[in-house]
């Protein structure tokens, strides 16, 4: 596998955080994030997400901006991981039939967590961002294990 796209709702919290964590691990060549419903203007990452990332030594480029997922993304990336069931449903509606097998929940590769969601921390407290970061680190560990064991597409 050479490329992974990470998808949340607006592409300002969970998916850019996942992008930073996954890039730091160097597991795949191309890692990007997008939002199923991201606005057209390209917003910066949420400040609380940026602080949580910085607190654990992760970073995004200073000029990083949100973007909406496109059908072309689903064609280009080897694996597309959604943060929650709503995002996965949006992706399934966007993806032509042959691309459906690329779509999964982010935590599907974590033993015992298949089908579970990464909650949206946007309307919550700072602790919610830390909890999301915990789940994202766990998810990246699961992805590492799945890649090492050749469990792709998801087993």
Rosetta blueprint (number, residue, H / E / L):
1 X L
2 X L
3 X E
4 X E
5 X E
6 X E
7 X E
8 X E
9 X L
10 X L
11 X L
12 X L
13 X L
14 X H
15 X H
16 X H
17 X H
18 X H
19 X H
20 X H
21 X H
22 X H
23 X H
24 X H
25 X H
26 X L
27 X L
28 X L
29 X L
30 X E
31 X E
32 X E
33 X E
34 X E
35 X E
36 X L
37 X L
38 X L
39 X L
40 X L
41 X L
42 X L
43 X L
44 X L
45 X L
46 X L
47 X H
48 X H
49 X H
50 X H
51 X H
52 X H
53 X H
54 X H
55 X H
56 X L
57 X L
58 X L
59 X L
60 X L
61 X L
62 X L
63 X L
64 X L
65 X L
66 X L
67 X L
68 X E
69 X L
70 X L
71 X H
72 X H
73 X H
74 X H
75 X H
76 X H
77 X L
78 X L
79 X E
80 X E
81 X E
82 X E
83 X L
84 X L
85 X H
86 X H
87 X H
88 X H
89 X H
90 X H
91 X H
92 X H
93 X H
94 X H
95 X L
96 X L
97 X H
98 X H
99 X H
100 X H
101 X H
102 X H
103 X E
104 X E
105 X E
106 X H
107 X H
108 X H
109 X H
110 X L
111 X L
112 X L
113 X L
114 X L
115 X L
116 X L
117 X L
118 X L
119 X L
120 X L
121 X L
122 X L
123 X L
124 X L
125 X L
126 X H
127 X H
128 X H
129 X H
130 X H
131 X H
132 X H
133 X H
134 X H
135 X H
136 X H
137 X H
138 X H
139 X H
140 X H
141 X H
142 X H
143 X H
144 X H
145 X H
146 X H
147 X H
148 X H
149 X L
150 X L
151 X L
152 X L
153 X L
154 X L
155 X L
